[in-house]
Structure formats: structure tokens, C-alpha cells
Amino acid sequence: MENKAYQVFVNLLTERNVTAYKVAKATGISTATITNWKKGKYVPKDEKLQKIADYFEVSLEYLKTGEQRDYYINEETAKMAQEILENRELRLLFDAARDAGPEKLSLTRQMLLAMKQKETGEMDDTGC
């Protein structure tokens, strides 16, 4: 797996025409970490690999295996997931919502619904 992940990393570097140094600088991962990964002395933990995956806008699974599986219920779900993946702002909102507790998530939902209602004049699903 370790060699596969590094090979996928190298392929992404080539495909996107970027250097390992640029990725290191953008992600805050040291160049020493990447060099040691290349030499097989170190395998970055998932947290660091996720930063690299985020940089390239690929899934952690893809970075680790070179394969992307479709886990979607239907075409609409797949389209929405792709939209979230490709839109940095939506992805940040999704990540924040995923990490939020029930109270914060409920409050955020209410705020977004109120903004939508103000913008469109529509009622939300609570009848407000």
C-alpha cells in the first residue's frame, strides 16, 4: 500500500504538472516527510495523506490505492457528491457540518434556511 500511495502521488504530480516541493509548501507537510516517504523510510499518517488528497482534490482512498469506487445510491447522489468535491466552498461547509455536533448542525441549518427564505421568499420545511 505504501509504495502504491507514493506512486499515485507521483502520478498526480506529473498529471497536474506540480512539484513535490509545491505540494509540501501548500499542505504544510515538510519536504523531509515527502523525501522519506519516497525512500520508503516513512509512511505518512492518514492525516497528512488527507492533506495531500485535498490538495489534488481526490479522495484519500484514491491516493492510497489509485482506485476510486462509486458508493452512491443513485445518479443524483453521485452528482451531488461530485459537486461538493469540486466546489471548495461547498466542501468546506460539508466538512464543517460533518464535524459539528447536533446543536451546532441544527443552528447552522436554521441559519441557512432563514437566508434562503429571505433570498427567495420561500418557506422552509418548518412552515416559516
Buried (B, 14 or more C-beta within 10 A) or exposed (E): EEEEBBEBBEEBBEEEEBEBEEBBEEBEBEEEBBEBBEEEEBBBEEEBBBBBBBBBEBBBEBBBBBEEEEEEEEEEEEEEBEEBBEEEEEBEBBEEEEEBEEEEBEEBBEEEBEEEEEEEEEEEEEEE
